[in-house]
Every structure is written in structure tokens, then in C-alpha cells.
């Protein structure tokens, strides 16, 4: 609780924005490689911060669910929240690996030893994780808003 308010609704919009930004940036980096240089190491950092914030928000949501009781829509919201938290962590891991495989720093230290197809596979997996993160956070947000505002 912060000033009498549960932490989950205070963090949730921050996590949503960060995860959607990270997912969008990851898609840009994969689809339009010129953005790799522009975003640089900021891309994996954004993805890691988004993954951590999303996971922390999900944890506080579980705590809140224990205090307010359960309903069908809250159960759905919780299930999508878990998926969004996992999608955030998966996106963070794949973003870091894709950055290592494609950045000059990563290629010179690590990825030079990897076969060439590894960066392509990591890019595809990171793009799929980004799309899954958008879907999961959107449905978590929709069910959360429905639980609060009806609909």
C-alpha cells in the first residue's frame, strides 16, 4: 500500500507503457535493421526494465487479488496478467540475446563464434515475443478495466 492505495493500480500503467514501447522497439529493430544503431544498447535495457516492472506489477496484482476476493473476470485478468509477466521476461531475454547477436559489441565478443543463422532465429523469436507481449498486456488490461469499470 502507498498512501492507502494498492501498489498494483499505481504501477500497472507504467508497466503497460514500458512493455508496449519495448515490444514496438523490438519489432522495429528486427524488421528495420537501421534502428539497431539508433536504439543501440537502449533496446535491451528498455526490454529488461519493462520485463521487471511488468513482473513486479503482476506480483502485486496477485497480492491484491487475495485481499479483494475473486470473480470470473478477476480470474481471467489474473491469468492474462501472468501471461503478460511471462511475456515481458521472455521479451527481455530475447531482446538481450538478439542485441548480443547483432550489435558490434556483441559480435566482437560473443556472436562471432555463433553460426550466422543464430541472429536470424533470435530476431524471429524476439519479434514473436514482442507480438505475444502486446497481445497479453492488451488482454490483461482489457479484463482489468472490465473488472473495475464493468462492460
Buried (B, 14 or more C-beta within 10 A) or exposed (E): EEEEEBBBBBBBEBBBEBBBBBBEBBBBBBEEEEBBEEBBEEBBBBBBBBBBBBBBBBBBBEEBBEEEEEEEBBEBBBBBBBBBBBBBBBBBBBBBBBBBBBBEEBBEEEBEEBEEEBBBEBBEBBBBBBBBBBBBBBBBBBBBEBBEEEE
